[in-house]
Amino acid sequence: MKILKPIAMLFIMLLFISCTGDSDNNEPDPVNVDDTNLSAIEAEILQLVNNHRRSQGSGTLEHNDIAYEAALEHTNYMISQGRISHDNFSQRADELYQRIPFQTIAENVAFRYPTAEAIVEAWLNSSGHRQNIEGNFTHTAICARKDSNGDYYFTQLFYRL
């Protein structure tokens, strides 16, 4: 039993270190979270958001690949525009609703935050973004992509089935 504890701690440390580092290329290294391929920063954002929700007595959010497609498309759009926006949110929501008939939906966007901790902290310090993070939602999709300058753009969708 005494040997298993140090081995388990080593495994946890290696897992944590391998999942938190950024890569130098435009796309972060993917990691598998509950059968969902998220980049390291996306997985860390999900973990930080869910940790915050737990601390508030709320249920955790489940990541959804279908909603991720919409978040990715919007993130790429913002990169192409060189600015953050909620442009075409109604259209994005309508198209997503055709595939996932949700009850309610919301969106957080941001850019130029270098880490998962920085973006989640910024969102939590903004009342509207915080309201979405703490809202009565069941699912999420988080997309983080870098532009040609190496700056991250983020889209997080929240919805309730």
Backbone as a chain_set.jsonl record, in Angstrom:
{"seq": "MKILKPIAMLFIMLLFISCTGDSDNNEPDPVNVDDTNLSAIEAEILQLVNNHRRSQGSGTLEHNDIAYEAALEHTNYMISQGRISHDNFSQRADELYQRIPFQTIAENVAFRYPTAEAIVEAWLNSSGHRQNIEGNFTHTAICARKDSNGDYYFTQLFYRL", "coords": {"N": [[0.823, -1.194, 0.0], [1.992, 1.217, 0.754], [3.792, 1.639, -1.321], [2.156, 1.952, -3.536], [0.968, 4.473, -3.189], [3.055, 6.523, -3.648], [3.536, 5.909, -6.372], [1.062, 6.389, -7.533], [0.875, 9.141, -7.032], [3.021, 10.08, -8.604], [2.087, 9.361, -11.149], [-0.206, 11.02, -11.309], [1.031, 13.545, -11.199], [2.551, 13.478, -13.583], [0.482, 13.26, -15.446], [-0.857, 15.709, -15.008], [1.157, 17.591, -15.681], [1.584, 16.946, -18.382], [-0.823, 17.668, -19.517], [-1.14, 20.4, -19.254], [0.612, 22.065, -20.588], [1.375, 24.463, -23.205], [1.611, 24.224, -26.746], [3.957, 25.157, -29.338], [2.97, 25.545, -31.87], [0.237, 26.565, -34.075], [-2.056, 25.21, -33.32], [-3.174, 23.887, -30.3], [-1.985, 20.972, -28.488], [-4.018, 18.076, -28.705], [-6.087, 16.62, -26.154], [-7.699, 13.914, -24.539], [-10.826, 14.133, -23.166], [-13.261, 12.698, -21.473], [-14.008, 11.159, -23.796], [-13.953, 13.214, -25.648], [-12.2, 15.139, -27.867], [-10.274, 17.625, -26.886], [-8.237, 20.546, -26.961], [-5.328, 21.158, -24.922], [-5.567, 23.641, -23.557], [-8.302, 24.152, -23.881], [-9.441, 21.988, -22.505], [-8.481, 22.596, -19.967], [-9.774, 25.036, -19.459], [-12.425, 24.125, -19.37], [-12.222, 22.48, -17.094], [-11.572, 24.425, -15.114], [-13.834, 26.097, -15.227], [-15.831, 24.249, -14.497], [-14.889, 23.583, -11.939], [-15.276, 26.036, -10.667], [-18.078, 26.238, -10.886], [-18.819, 24.031, -9.293], [-17.905, 25.0, -6.825], [-19.772, 26.905, -6.36], [-21.997, 25.473, -5.902], [-23.301, 24.507, -8.115], [-24.192, 22.331, -10.853], [-21.899, 20.459, -12.918], [-20.712, 21.205, -16.252], [-21.239, 19.502, -19.289], [-19.161, 18.754, -21.979], [-19.767, 19.221, -25.47], [-19.451, 17.862, -28.666], [-20.85, 18.539, -31.031], [-21.82, 21.137, -30.543], [-19.336, 22.212, -30.266], [-18.413, 22.41, -32.885], [-19.833, 24.654, -33.812], [-18.774, 26.593, -32.09], [-16.092, 26.524, -32.887], [-16.307, 27.347, -35.566], [-17.201, 29.987, -35.163], [-15.054, 31.045, -33.715], [-12.989, 30.875, -35.621], [-14.076, 32.666, -37.461], [-13.948, 35.072, -35.958], [-11.158, 35.333, -35.772], [-10.569, 35.725, -38.474], [-11.709, 38.212, -38.803], [-10.246, 39.716, -37.08], [-11.027, 40.6, -34.594], [-13.061, 40.416, -31.604], [-16.419, 39.236, -31.308], [-20.021, 38.922, -31.184], [-21.192, 38.409, -33.505], [-23.67, 37.201, -35.704], [-24.86, 35.526, -33.824], [-27.551, 34.757, -33.342], [-28.168, 33.334, -35.691], [-26.251, 31.288, -35.458], [-27.151, 30.065, -33.133], [-29.716, 29.238, -33.985], [-29.034, 27.379, -36.003], [-27.643, 25.497, -34.485], [-29.684, 24.698, -32.777], [-31.251, 23.197, -34.506], [-29.901, 20.83, -34.546], [-29.454, 20.189, -31.888], [-31.927, 20.342, -29.781], [-32.137, 22.623, -27.634], [-33.053, 24.305, -24.52], [-32.247, 26.854, -23.694], [-29.639, 29.222, -24.507], [-26.322, 30.578, -24.406], [-23.407, 32.707, -24.781], [-19.912, 33.194, -24.43], [-17.189, 35.22, -25.364], [-13.767, 36.019, -26.167], [-10.409, 37.401, -26.422], [-6.82, 37.293, -26.742], [-5.917, 36.459, -24.217], [-3.473, 34.725, -22.454], [-3.512, 32.252, -21.107], [-5.458, 29.495, -19.739], [-6.232, 29.995, -17.094], [-6.103, 32.799, -17.022], [-8.119, 33.626, -18.862], [-10.459, 32.504, -17.757], [-10.493, 33.752, -15.26], [-10.8, 36.432, -16.093], [-13.348, 36.291, -17.312], [-14.85, 35.604, -15.051], [-14.608, 37.928, -13.607], [-16.238, 39.656, -14.893], [-19.509, 40.668, -14.943], [-21.584, 39.829, -16.756], [-20.378, 37.719, -18.213], [-19.721, 36.052, -16.111], [-22.267, 35.434, -15.208], [-23.138, 33.774, -17.273], [-21.317, 31.612, -16.97], [-22.044, 30.699, -14.436], [-24.65, 30.085, -14.855], [-27.878, 28.433, -15.424], [-27.205, 25.992, -16.953], [-26.486, 22.998, -18.836], [-24.693, 21.956, -20.635], [-21.721, 22.563, -22.615], [-19.458, 24.116, -24.955], [-16.184, 24.669, -25.797], [-13.927, 26.597, -27.496], [-10.64, 27.314, -28.386], [-8.357, 29.06, -30.22], [-5.359, 30.018, -31.918], [-4.339, 33.057, -33.52], [-2.45, 34.307, -36.381], [-0.534, 35.811, -35.124], [-0.12, 34.549, -32.783], [-1.915, 34.98, -30.767], [-4.569, 34.02, -28.645], [-7.973, 33.308, -29.45], [-11.23, 32.999, -28.166], [-14.214, 31.1, -27.876], [-17.01, 30.288, -26.026], [-19.754, 28.313, -25.713], [-22.841, 27.918, -24.042], [-25.456, 25.816, -23.029], [-28.749, 24.579, -22.21], [-30.372, 21.525, -21.969]], "CA": [[0.0, 0.0, 0.0], [2.861, 2.38, 0.823], [4.417, 1.815, -2.626], [1.143, 2.415, -4.469], [0.713, 5.898, -3.006], [4.008, 7.321, -4.424], [3.344, 5.651, -7.794], [-0.148, 7.121, -7.911], [1.217, 10.573, -7.027], [3.859, 10.311, -9.778], [1.188, 9.297, -12.298], [-1.033, 12.231, -11.298], [1.894, 14.669, -11.551], [2.861, 13.382, -15.006], [-0.749, 13.56, -16.157], [-1.09, 17.139, -14.89], [2.173, 18.312, -16.449], [1.4, 16.704, -19.811], [-2.078, 18.249, -19.997], [-1.252, 21.831, -19.048], [1.545, 22.859, -21.379], [0.994, 24.932, -24.53], [2.559, 23.906, -27.799], [4.397, 26.34, -30.053], [2.301, 25.717, -33.149], [-1.027, 27.289, -34.063], [-3.078, 24.384, -32.696], [-2.699, 23.205, -29.099], [-2.023, 19.512, -28.514], [-5.3, 17.568, -28.216], [-6.149, 15.657, -25.064], [-8.999, 13.269, -24.513], [-11.596, 14.38, -21.95], [-14.564, 12.04, -21.604], [-14.226, 10.821, -25.197], [-14.012, 14.427, -26.437], [-10.864, 15.655, -28.127], [-10.094, 19.047, -26.627], [-6.846, 20.944, -26.782], [-4.973, 21.273, -23.501], [-6.132, 24.861, -22.978], [-9.756, 23.986, -23.834], [-9.729, 21.073, -21.396], [-8.216, 23.295, -18.712], [-10.871, 25.989, -19.27], [-13.574, 23.333, -18.924], [-11.976, 22.084, -15.71], [-11.663, 25.612, -14.252], [-15.245, 26.507, -15.191], [-16.568, 23.268, -13.688], [-14.464, 23.764, -10.54], [-15.981, 27.216, -10.153], [-19.496, 25.89, -10.741], [-18.935, 23.188, -8.088], [-17.709, 25.844, -5.636], [-21.004, 27.671, -6.208], [-23.091, 24.531, -5.687], [-23.961, 24.218, -9.395], [-23.74, 21.129, -11.535], [-20.849, 20.666, -13.915], [-21.13, 21.249, -17.646], [-20.722, 18.445, -20.154], [-18.728, 19.279, -23.27], [-20.47, 18.594, -26.584], [-18.737, 18.022, -29.932], [-21.682, 19.215, -32.033], [-21.744, 22.559, -30.215], [-17.952, 22.628, -30.502], [-18.315, 22.806, -34.298], [-20.322, 26.031, -33.897], [-17.794, 27.439, -31.401], [-14.915, 26.569, -33.752], [-16.636, 28.187, -36.721], [-17.229, 31.385, -34.734], [-13.688, 31.43, -33.358], [-12.296, 31.116, -36.889], [-14.638, 33.903, -37.994], [-13.366, 36.211, -35.224], [-9.758, 35.442, -36.192], [-10.557, 36.314, -39.821], [-12.095, 39.621, -38.663], [-9.26, 40.389, -36.237], [-11.714, 41.189, -33.435], [-14.065, 39.54, -31.002], [-17.792, 39.673, -31.563], [-21.103, 37.946, -31.109], [-21.819, 38.46, -34.822], [-24.41, 36.025, -36.183], [-25.192, 34.619, -32.718], [-28.895, 34.198, -33.551], [-28.059, 32.316, -36.746], [-25.488, 30.175, -34.889], [-28.057, 29.395, -32.192], [-30.763, 28.56, -34.768], [-28.454, 26.206, -36.654], [-27.349, 24.519, -33.441], [-30.97, 24.196, -32.286], [-31.713, 22.166, -35.441], [-29.188, 19.583, -34.228], [-29.593, 19.952, -30.45], [-33.039, 21.195, -29.359], [-31.895, 23.121, -26.279], [-34.034, 25.219, -23.95], [-31.672, 28.194, -23.657], [-28.251, 29.232, -24.951], [-25.565, 31.809, -24.173], [-22.072, 32.648, -25.374], [-18.819, 34.062, -23.997], [-16.069, 35.321, -26.297], [-12.643, 36.831, -25.691], [-9.156, 37.144, -27.114], [-5.541, 37.781, -26.225], [-5.551, 35.949, -22.894], [-2.47, 33.703, -22.783], [-3.685, 30.986, -20.394], [-6.811, 29.15, -19.297], [-6.491, 30.708, -15.838], [-6.32, 34.219, -17.304], [-9.412, 33.85, -19.498], [-11.541, 32.192, -16.815], [-10.491, 34.839, -14.272], [-11.391, 37.612, -16.737], [-14.787, 36.064, -17.429], [-15.468, 35.646, -13.717], [-14.59, 39.322, -13.146], [-17.226, 40.375, -15.702], [-20.807, 40.173, -14.462], [-22.316, 39.109, -17.799], [-19.698, 36.451, -18.486], [-19.871, 35.24, -14.899], [-23.65, 34.951, -15.199], [-23.183, 32.619, -18.173], [-20.575, 30.508, -16.352], [-22.798, 30.206, -13.281], [-26.047, 29.944, -15.255], [-28.605, 27.165, -15.363], [-26.869, 25.287, -18.185], [-26.061, 21.609, -18.65], [-23.679, 21.605, -21.62], [-20.864, 23.641, -23.097], [-18.442, 23.861, -25.974], [-15.128, 25.658, -25.623], [-12.941, 26.585, -28.566], [-9.526, 28.262, -28.254], [-7.454, 28.966, -31.367], [-4.435, 31.136, -32.042], [-4.217, 33.709, -34.816], [-1.09, 34.258, -36.929], [0.361, 36.487, -34.167], [0.004, 33.713, -31.597], [-2.904, 35.385, -29.758], [-5.749, 33.162, -28.567], [-9.368, 33.745, -29.544], [-12.036, 32.022, -27.43], [-15.682, 31.067, -27.902], [-17.611, 29.271, -25.176], [-21.203, 28.23, -25.773], [-23.507, 27.28, -22.898], [-26.871, 25.565, -23.305], [-29.484, 23.669, -21.328], [-31.306, 20.638, -22.671]], "C": [[0.86, 1.247, 0.0], [3.519, 2.652, -0.517], [3.406, 2.357, -3.632], [0.897, 3.909, -4.368], [1.729, 6.752, -3.763], [3.853, 7.122, -5.931], [2.122, 6.402, -8.296], [0.132, 8.621, -7.976], [2.058, 10.922, -8.244], [3.0, 10.318, -11.039], [0.339, 10.552, -12.407], [-0.204, 13.44, -11.706], [2.221, 14.645, -13.045], [1.642, 13.718, -15.852], [-1.007, 15.055, -16.144], [-0.107, 17.921, -15.742], [1.926, 18.137, -17.942], [0.143, 17.36, -20.346], [-2.122, 19.758, -19.886], [-0.337, 22.66, -19.918], [0.973, 23.263, -22.718], [2.022, 24.451, -25.531], [2.9, 25.191, -28.544], [3.674, 26.549, -31.37], [0.95, 26.395, -32.972], [-2.132, 26.519, -33.349], [-2.511, 23.717, -31.449], [-2.81, 21.693, -29.243], [-3.366, 19.025, -27.993], [-5.125, 16.612, -27.043], [-7.557, 15.091, -25.058], [-9.651, 13.495, -23.16], [-12.975, 13.777, -22.178], [-14.921, 11.789, -23.062], [-14.39, 12.039, -26.101], [-12.596, 14.93, -26.63], [-10.854, 17.168, -27.972], [-8.609, 19.34, -26.596], [-6.583, 21.059, -25.285], [-5.615, 22.503, -22.872], [-7.655, 24.769, -22.896], [-10.162, 23.081, -22.68], [-9.518, 21.765, -20.055], [-9.297, 24.341, -18.424], [-12.101, 25.255, -18.749], [-13.413, 22.936, -17.463], [-12.131, 23.275, -14.761], [-13.104, 26.096, -14.127], [-16.04, 25.544, -14.312], [-16.156, 23.326, -12.218], [-15.177, 24.954, -9.918], [-17.456, 26.898, -9.932], [-19.714, 25.015, -9.506], [-18.816, 24.03, -6.826], [-18.943, 26.693, -5.345], [-22.223, 26.779, -5.968], [-23.866, 24.202, -6.953], [-23.419, 22.92, -9.972], [-22.675, 21.454, -12.564], [-21.447, 20.627, -15.32], [-20.483, 20.109, -18.41], [-20.352, 19.057, -21.494], [-19.404, 18.51, -24.391], [-19.765, 18.9, -27.898], [-19.549, 18.725, -31.01], [-21.659, 20.723, -31.793], [-20.331, 23.086, -30.445], [-17.755, 23.081, -31.954], [-18.752, 24.255, -34.476], [-19.335, 26.994, -33.232], [-16.533, 27.592, -32.251], [-15.158, 27.49, -34.944], [-16.618, 29.66, -36.321], [-15.831, 31.882, -34.354], [-12.883, 31.731, -34.62], [-12.788, 32.401, -37.557], [-14.018, 35.118, -37.292], [-11.904, 36.419, -35.621], [-9.693, 36.111, -37.568], [-10.913, 37.799, -39.787], [-11.08, 40.423, -37.851], [-9.866, 41.083, -35.037], [-12.687, 40.177, -32.854], [-15.452, 40.118, -31.263], [-18.758, 38.541, -31.225], [-21.868, 37.967, -32.432], [-22.484, 37.12, -35.14], [-24.775, 35.038, -35.07], [-26.566, 33.977, -32.93], [-28.884, 33.103, -34.605], [-27.336, 31.08, -36.222], [-26.387, 29.361, -33.949], [-29.148, 28.628, -32.936], [-30.236, 27.287, -35.421], [-28.134, 25.111, -35.64], [-28.64, 23.887, -32.918], [-31.528, 23.105, -33.198], [-31.084, 20.812, -35.134], [-29.333, 19.19, -32.764], [-30.717, 20.857, -29.949], [-32.923, 21.604, -27.878], [-33.02, 24.039, -25.817], [-33.543, 26.663, -23.977], [-30.192, 28.106, -24.016], [-27.622, 30.585, -24.639], [-24.158, 31.609, -24.714], [-21.136, 33.638, -24.685], [-17.759, 34.056, -25.084], [-14.984, 36.189, -25.67], [-11.455, 36.592, -26.604], [-7.999, 37.769, -26.354], [-5.265, 37.434, -24.771], [-4.633, 34.761, -23.116], [-2.688, 32.332, -22.151], [-5.148, 30.75, -20.065], [-7.174, 29.916, -18.026], [-6.834, 32.17, -16.102], [-7.7, 34.463, -17.913], [-10.56, 33.568, -18.54], [-11.621, 33.28, -15.744], [-11.134, 36.093, -14.855], [-12.903, 37.458, -16.865], [-15.472, 36.14, -16.079], [-15.497, 37.054, -13.143], [-15.533, 40.218, -13.941], [-18.605, 39.814, -15.37], [-21.572, 39.379, -15.52], [-21.704, 37.756, -18.117], [-19.838, 35.496, -17.301], [-21.278, 34.635, -14.835], [-23.794, 33.738, -16.122], [-22.492, 31.41, -17.551], [-21.375, 29.879, -15.222], [-24.251, 29.884, -13.613], [-26.582, 28.529, -15.195], [-28.441, 26.416, -16.688], [-26.392, 23.883, -17.856], [-24.881, 21.232, -19.532], [-22.886, 22.832, -22.058], [-20.036, 23.156, -24.269], [-17.444, 25.0, -25.865], [-14.146, 25.512, -26.773], [-11.91, 27.67, -28.293], [-8.586, 28.024, -29.428], [-6.577, 30.209, -31.399], [-4.487, 31.721, -33.45], [-2.76, 33.67, -35.272], [-0.071, 34.971, -36.04], [0.574, 35.665, -32.903], [-0.94, 34.098, -30.476], [-4.11, 34.452, -29.815], [-7.034, 33.95, -28.789], [-10.19, 32.628, -28.919], [-13.522, 32.205, -27.727], [-16.112, 29.956, -26.961], [-19.121, 29.399, -25.288], [-21.709, 27.49, -24.556], [-24.941, 27.004, -23.329], [-27.428, 24.558, -22.297], [-30.436, 22.849, -22.17], [-32.656, 20.655, -21.99]], "O": [[0.527, 2.231, -0.661], [3.785, 3.812, -0.828], [3.773, 3.149, -4.5], [0.64, 4.553, -5.384], [1.307, 7.657, -4.483], [4.022, 8.073, -6.694], [2.155, 6.99, -9.378], [-0.335, 9.295, -8.894], [1.834, 11.962, -8.863], [3.166, 11.181, -11.901], [0.183, 11.093, -13.501], [-0.674, 14.278, -12.475], [2.172, 15.685, -13.703], [1.766, 14.396, -16.872], [-1.348, 15.622, -17.182], [-0.513, 18.833, -16.462], [2.051, 19.101, -18.697], [0.055, 17.591, -21.552], [-3.069, 20.365, -20.386], [-0.504, 23.879, -19.977], [0.187, 22.526, -23.314], [3.193, 24.289, -25.187], [2.209, 26.199, -28.396], [3.756, 27.636, -31.941], [0.565, 26.755, -31.859], [-3.059, 27.133, -32.821], [-1.479, 23.05, -31.522], [-3.623, 21.192, -30.019], [-3.826, 19.496, -26.953], [-4.133, 15.888, -26.958], [-8.495, 15.736, -25.527], [-9.106, 13.103, -22.128], [-13.76, 14.284, -22.979], [-16.004, 12.159, -23.514], [-14.912, 11.914, -27.209], [-11.868, 15.127, -25.656], [-11.364, 17.897, -28.824], [-7.81, 18.474, -26.243], [-7.516, 21.056, -24.482], [-6.154, 22.419, -21.768], [-8.244, 25.262, -21.934], [-11.117, 23.374, -21.961], [-10.282, 21.55, -19.115], [-9.695, 24.515, -17.272], [-12.744, 25.706, -17.801], [-14.358, 23.043, -16.681], [-12.758, 23.144, -13.71], [-13.544, 26.463, -13.038], [-16.833, 25.976, -13.476], [-16.997, 23.138, -11.339], [-15.629, 24.887, -8.775], [-18.019, 27.254, -8.896], [-20.67, 25.22, -8.757], [-19.544, 23.804, -5.86], [-19.139, 27.146, -4.217], [-23.345, 27.271, -5.846], [-24.975, 23.673, -6.877], [-22.327, 22.473, -9.62], [-22.566, 22.59, -13.024], [-22.533, 20.09, -15.541], [-19.313, 19.793, -18.197], [-21.142, 19.798, -22.08], [-19.598, 17.298, -24.292], [-19.509, 20.063, -28.212], [-18.978, 19.446, -31.829], [-21.495, 21.499, -32.734], [-20.144, 24.256, -30.777], [-17.013, 24.028, -32.215], [-18.112, 25.007, -35.212], [-19.088, 28.084, -33.748], [-15.968, 28.684, -32.324], [-14.309, 28.314, -35.284], [-16.083, 30.494, -37.052], [-15.476, 33.023, -34.649], [-12.173, 32.735, -34.678], [-11.999, 33.136, -38.151], [-13.611, 36.076, -37.948], [-11.462, 37.556, -35.787], [-8.846, 36.974, -37.795], [-10.47, 38.562, -40.645], [-11.052, 41.652, -37.919], [-9.297, 42.042, -34.515], [-13.084, 39.217, -33.514], [-15.623, 41.327, -31.416], [-18.372, 37.391, -31.014], [-23.04, 37.594, -32.486], [-21.928, 36.053, -34.878], [-24.976, 33.853, -35.334], [-26.722, 32.775, -32.716], [-29.519, 32.062, -34.431], [-27.748, 29.954, -36.501], [-26.38, 28.13, -33.973], [-29.473, 27.499, -32.568], [-30.897, 26.248, -35.401], [-28.335, 23.928, -35.915], [-28.685, 22.686, -32.648], [-32.202, 22.19, -32.727], [-31.669, 19.769, -35.427], [-29.336, 18.004, -32.431], [-30.477, 22.041, -29.711], [-33.538, 20.997, -27.001], [-33.836, 24.492, -26.62], [-34.314, 27.584, -24.248], [-29.565, 27.059, -23.853], [-28.306, 31.608, -24.612], [-23.762, 30.496, -25.061], [-21.516, 34.772, -24.394], [-17.462, 33.01, -25.661], [-15.245, 36.984, -24.767], [-11.479, 35.7, -27.453], [-8.16, 38.62, -25.479], [-4.427, 38.086, -24.147], [-4.971, 33.867, -23.892], [-2.11, 31.347, -22.61], [-5.969, 31.667, -20.103], [-8.287, 30.423, -17.896], [-7.745, 32.72, -15.483], [-8.384, 35.409, -17.523], [-11.536, 34.317, -18.512], [-12.72, 33.685, -15.363], [-11.929, 36.748, -14.182], [-13.653, 38.386, -16.561], [-16.569, 36.689, -15.974], [-16.324, 37.35, -12.281], [-15.611, 41.418, -13.681], [-18.837, 38.612, -15.503], [-22.155, 38.344, -15.198], [-22.417, 36.764, -18.272], [-20.046, 34.295, -17.472], [-21.452, 33.476, -14.457], [-24.495, 32.783, -15.787], [-23.025, 30.301, -17.598], [-21.382, 28.658, -15.07], [-25.003, 29.453, -12.738], [-25.851, 27.569, -14.951], [-29.398, 26.231, -17.44], [-25.948, 23.611, -16.74], [-24.146, 20.296, -19.219], [-23.32, 23.972, -21.893], [-19.931, 21.959, -24.536], [-17.829, 26.169, -25.844], [-13.598, 24.433, -26.998], [-12.265, 28.812, -28.003], [-8.079, 26.918, -29.61], [-6.979, 31.293, -30.976], [-4.653, 31.002, -34.436], [-1.923, 33.058, -34.607], [1.132, 34.756, -36.189], [1.367, 36.048, -32.043], [-0.801, 33.611, -29.354], [-4.611, 34.133, -30.893], [-7.161, 35.1, -28.37], [-9.892, 31.449, -29.112], [-14.017, 33.328, -27.816], [-15.647, 28.822, -27.072], [-19.694, 30.449, -24.999], [-21.078, 26.542, -24.09], [-25.579, 27.866, -23.933], [-26.698, 23.813, -21.644], [-31.203, 23.381, -22.973], [-33.579, 19.971, -22.432]]}, "num_chains": 1, "name": "protein.A"}
